[in-house]
Amino acid sequence: MLIEGLTAQSLLMDRGYDSDAIIEQAHKQGMQAVVPPRKHRKVQREYDKDLYRHRHLVEKAFLQLKRWRGIATRYAKNMASFLAAAQIRCMAIWIGIL
């Protein structure tokens, strides 16, 4: 499944991932599922709106990663090289040199 093996306190997801199976799996793994319910649901589930507002920070981080051409186009041919490139880019963003 999509989140099998992940450990976290909360799982922030887009409305597109609102399915009973994913939410049940998150609860089984001890995570709070923070996903707005789809509009067509008969029973609208509650979610932490304040925590969901911070989801944009994760999206911004991925946007900054993708701005580096080597990651966006996946020049690395194997997983180890790609992971190393992503880690270098993350360090550069964290330090603030790029």
HUJO-V324183 format. One record per residue. N is the residue number from 1. RES is the residue in three letters. SS is DSSP state (@ for helix, = for strand, . for the rest). Layout:
N|RES|SS ; N|RES|SS
This chain:
1|MET|. ; 2|LEU|. ; 3|ILE|. ; 4|GLU|. ; 5|GLY|. ; 6|LEU|. ; 7|THR|. ; 8|ALA|. ; 9|GLN|. ; 10|SER|= ; 11|LEU|= ; 12|LEU|= ; 13|MET|. ; 14|ASP|. ; 15|ARG|@ ; 16|GLY|@ ; 17|TYR|@ ; 18|ASP|. ; 19|SER|. ; 20|ASP|@ ; 21|ALA|@ ; 22|ILE|@ ; 23|ILE|@ ; 24|GLU|@ ; 25|GLN|@ ; 26|ALA|@ ; 27|HIS|@ ; 28|LYS|@ ; 29|GLN|. ; 30|GLY|. ; 31|MET|. ; 32|GLN|= ; 33|ALA|= ; 34|VAL|= ; 35|VAL|. ; 36|PRO|. ; 37|PRO|. ; 38|ARG|. ; 39|LYS|. ; 40|HIS|. ; 41|ARG|. ; 42|LYS|. ; 43|VAL|. ; 44|GLN|. ; 45|ARG|. ; 46|GLU|. ; 47|TYR|. ; 48|ASP|. ; 49|LYS|@ ; 50|ASP|@ ; 51|LEU|@ ; 52|TYR|@ ; 53|ARG|. ; 54|HIS|. ; 55|ARG|@ ; 56|HIS|@ ; 57|LEU|@ ; 58|VAL|@ ; 59|GLU|@ ; 60|LYS|@ ; 61|ALA|@ ; 62|PHE|@ ; 63|LEU|@ ; 64|GLN|@ ; 65|LEU|@ ; 66|LYS|@ ; 67|ARG|. ; 68|TRP|. ; 69|ARG|@ ; 70|GLY|@ ; 71|ILE|@ ; 72|ALA|@ ; 73|THR|. ; 74|ARG|. ; 75|TYR|. ; 76|ALA|. ; 77|LYS|. ; 78|ASN|. ; 79|MET|@ ; 80|ALA|@ ; 81|SER|@ ; 82|PHE|@ ; 83|LEU|@ ; 84|ALA|@ ; 85|ALA|@ ; 86|ALA|@ ; 87|GLN|@ ; 88|ILE|@ ; 89|ARG|@ ; 90|CYS|@ ; 91|MET|@ ; 92|ALA|@ ; 93|ILE|@ ; 94|TRP|@ ; 95|ILE|@ ; 96|GLY|. ; 97|ILE|. ; 98|LEU|.
